[in-house]
Amino acid sequence: MGDGGPGGMGWVVGVVSPLLARLDPAQGSRLAALPYVLVWATTWEDDANAWVAPRLGLPALPLVRWPEGEPDPGAGVHWKVPGIVAWAGGRPFAWVDDEIRAADRDWVAAHHPGRALLHRVDPQRGPTARDFEVLGAWVR
């Protein structure tokens, strides 16, 4: 859900990141209004609940835990993809990220039996009204 912002996206945290100032608190209510179970799929891991969720007015969310020592999914495929597909366990899912590429979509289509939406957002703008429209329409 790379690491660019809320809804499964985030930025790597060592100390409090200046990127947190770019978060729009209004996005939290828009994310919460989506007919999804929200889950962090970010390298921030537990820090997403400590630093990002409160700024968005979201509760602590479940996390995709990244397995160690997983084989490389292949050329051009984001390293997160196998972990997200494993977490989904065949269920429909939407992954929102700023690093999604065609190779990721192809890998998911070949390895995930359920419906999947891989939706890329612009890392400079974050989720826009159009992104929320796409996410809402996909569920319907």
N, C-alpha and C positions, 0 to 999 in steps of 0.2 A: 502499500500500500506501500538513480542514486538517491541520495539523501537530500531532499529538497524542501520538505515542509510537512504539514499535518496530513492526517488521513492515511497513515501507513508510510509517510515520508518524514524525514527529520534530518538533522545535521549532526555529525559526530561531536560529542561533547567531551572535552577534557576539563575545561573550566567553563563557566557560563559563557555561552557563545554570543557574540554580537549579532548573530543571525536571528536570535530570539526576538530582537527588537523589530524584525521584519514581519513577525506573525501578526495577523489581523484577528483580534478577538472575536469579531463577527463570524469568522469562518467556523468556529466551534459549534455555534447553534445551527449553522447550515449543515455541518457534518452530522450532528446528532439527529437532524430531521430526516436524513436519508434512511430509506428502509433497509438498512444494512446492520450487521453486527460489526462495529468498528474494532479493528485490531491493528496494533502497531507492527509494521514490517520494516524496522529501521535498525541501523547500527547503534542508535542511541540506547536500545534495549530499555532497561528499567529507568534510565534517565529521561526517556520520553514521558513517562508518567510523572516524574519529579519536576521536569522543567517545561515541557511543552503543554501537556494536558491542562495544568492550572492556568496558563496564559490564554488558552482557548476556552476555558470554562467547561472542560470535559472531565468526566470522572476518570479514574485509573482504568486503562484498557488492557485487555489481554495482549500478549506479545507473541510474535513468531520467534521462536528460539532458533538460532542458527547452529546447525550441527557442525562439529569440528571434523576436519579430515574428509569432507565430502569430495568426491571426484569432480573435476572441472566439467561443467555441463557442455563445453564445446566453444568453438570460436564464435565470438560476438554475443554469446548468451550471458546475461547478467548473472553474477554468482548467487544472487538471491532467489532466482527463479526456481531451482529444485526445492529449496526450503519452503517456499510459498506453496508450491504444488503439493508437497508432502503434507503441509499443515492443512490444506484444503481437503485432502483425503477424498477426492472425487466430487466434493460438493461444489456448487457454483460459487464463484468468487470474482470480485473486482479488485484489481491492484492498481493503485494510483501512485505514480512516481514520476520523477523528472528525467529518469535515465532509461525508460523503456524504448526498446528498438524492435525492428522487424524480426530479428533472430529470436528474441524473447517470445514473441507471439507464435512463431513457428514451433519453438520447443514446447510451449504449453499445449498447442494444438496436437502435437505428437505424443505427449506424455500425460495429459489430463483428460479423463473421460467426461467430465462435466462441462457446463458452460463456464466461460471465463472472459472477462473484460480486462484488458491491459490498457489503461488509459494514461497517456503521457500528459503532464502539465508543464507549462513553461516555468522554469525555475526562477526567472526574473519577476514574473507576475504572481505566481502561486495559482491556486484554483480560482477560476473566474466563474461568472454566472453560467456561461456556456458549458464549462466542465461539470457543474452541478446538474445542468439539464441533461447532459449525456449520462451521468451516473443514475439519475432518477429514471430516465427513459429505459435504460438497460434492464432494470428490475421489472418494469411493466412489460 
